[in-house]
């Protein structure tokens, strides 16, 4: 229990002190007009209250990620606590803050355009394709899951629910940001927080034995902690998907001073949610072996959420659990498609105020997405976990280049970027869906790749140092 409580304290302290340090290093200008003001169009660039943006950002980046990922990561034991806390403070918070603030600084541009500005046109072109593919995959998978669950608890078949969810996606993607997302997301964001607080209270008041930090691998299948844990727990530590969502909110913020609360703060809140669910998963079933059995016999993480919520929160908790399992992925899926629309619009310099232009981009995306729902994603989705963290790694390198170009402390971004480079390269080498090499080969190559990436950054950064923030592609 000490590690669980200590993790909370560390996240709060990290937000109070390290987030402020990150903000200072970034260099905000409270007097600089934000895109919500300079580009106001009533569609995507819409000024909204800070509390609403925070709750929308939290739901955009969270959904079920910090719950399902934390439950799966809990199989390794309390080592998951370390990754959630340290990852959130020193990697995820920095990643989310910079992806939002660099977008705001550059007129609300999507993340491929931001990355291209600081890493060059090659990375821009790669990120344009890579991010759109990832976003469509997210949208599709976050359609199939809820549709299947809705069909299981109702007489309506899956196919009909797919039509219903896609119809909602079209509405949420096309209409102004403040008309649907701005009205219902804050409510669901509050529900997500209440659910997490209730589970935390149930763990503490129920006297559950939450294990303390120990540097041993407690996974029943004896899977290696490195690098699997760092891929499994993405949301709740660091996730590249967040960088595709932050620019949506960067177009709605009225002052740069709000960025720390909205972007870094939402990441810390997500880390707290992940910490709660990791603790619940580790303690509720006795040990990690009990958790593994429960997952195998109850439909994976979704079953764990239902059992824990119902047991700790009663019937209301069960309802909230089912609501969360259905609603949270839907609210991540619609913003995934919205972000894909904005990314393509930025790439083509295609004005989005006319509704016909929004339909011109969105309808083909939805057609592709609907076709993809017919395909089995079991194998493809395994690559998403790696793709997600690779995206985070690239954004961190872009953030580090921004800092070095402006004579600022790049270490706050380059250190986690180097770490994530080691994680992603080692994973694709050792994973069964990758090259499936032995750890004796994969580990050294992964670390060599990370060191090489840092060396290349230092080499090109030395040339770019002090050149300022002008676009030079």
PyMOL commands that set and color helices and strands:
alter all, ss='L'
color gray80, all
select helices_A, chain A and resi 2-26+35-38+50-61+65-76+79-105+111-119+121-152+158-174+181-205+225-232+241-250+256-284+288-297+301-348+355-372+378-405+411-430+439-464
alter helices_A, ss='H'
color red, helices_A
deselect
rebuild
show_as cartoon
